[in-house]
Amino acid sequence: MSTDEIKRIPINEIFLDEENPRLPESVSRKQGDMALYIARNTSITELMTAIAENGYFPGEPIVVVPRAAGGYWAVEGNRRLTALKLLQDPTLYPKNVRVREISEAAVHKPDSVPCVIFADRNDVVNYLGYRHITGVKQWEPLAKARYISLYIDTQTQASKTPTERYKETARGIGSQAPFIKRQLDAFAVYRHAEANKFYNIESLTEESISFSLLSTALGYDSILNYVSSAEHPYFSPATFNDEAVKNLTEWLFAQNSDGETVLGDSRNIQRLAVIVGDEKARALLVSDKNFAKAFAATKGVAVEFNDLLVEINQKLAEANAGAALVDMDEGHLSKISDIFKYARALRAVAESLP
């Protein structure tokens, strides 16, 4: 448990966390490399300026745990710690003039920081999960998934069923079991693709991939069943169909010369689920990579067409009911003529069908 006491600790005794879920796996876990990555990928100069001009806000203590080699790991507050370290030593971000200027002009350059000390990393996992998975300072999707993976691996018992472990994780971080499962399903697929170097898709890396798009796609049973034969693929990684994972990754993320993917707009995810669930349409998508053609081969196109006719019928009924209340002009009459023309053409097509 924590000491319930906020203690000031020298900044040079606090180390950036090597297990920080927000750090890509490709980033070296050396302190200087982690600091440089955080500085380059966050609004670090804004935070430095705020601290330099006003001092460190004591209401935001850094959460730390003891480090076996001495000092403490910052399990919460790595960006703040990086800003403090850069104020002390701007050479951690070499060649950045603005960082050096802020450091040199700083009115406040704290050499210690308020910290809440937890005896063990396990004591703080629920707090971090609640704060960053469902709380007010939520992490980006991939970082959330990494954390959920760490939580379920370290805080739940392997002897329990997957469903029990999802529920236990959800209770621990203030979430819902279906959300936990979906994140873990997607993270398992992500790790499989990552292990295969993202199938050499140009410019696709752990930093550029849209994990939320992947997790949304895998929320559809047809897509999840396509890539894995297991109900709980996170716990059965050997069940992945590598060719299927490769196809899905390419459909979602591989771009053509115009910067477009096979999926196109993310709103097409539901259509992709229909295609993947239809063996003939799926084979067509694999061979031709033509999304519209593949969807047209499914029953989904007929369902969408029927939904469109229902919507049009409803709108026309509304227009007809309100027509008596409108002073018609030439613009209205022109639009009504167009509607009548399109309706006759549609009727002609329908009547010509065998």
ABEGO torsion letter per residue (X at the ends): XBAGBBBBBBAAABBBBAABAABBAABBABAAAAAAAAAAABBAAAAAAAAAAAEBBAABBBBBBBBAAEEBBBABGAAAAAAAAAAABAAABBGBAAAAAAAAABABBBABBBBBBBABAAAAAAAAAAAAAABABBBBAAAAAAAAAAAAAAABBAABBAAAAAAAAAAAAGBBAAAAAAAAAAAAAAAAAAAAGGGGBBGBBAAABBAAAAAAAAABAAAAAAABABABAAABAAABBAAAAAAAAAAAABBBAAGBBAAEBAAAAAAAAAAAABAAAAAAAAAAGBAAAAAAABAAAAAAAAAAAAAAAAAAAAAAAAAAABBBBAAAAAAAAAAAAAAAAAAAAAAABX
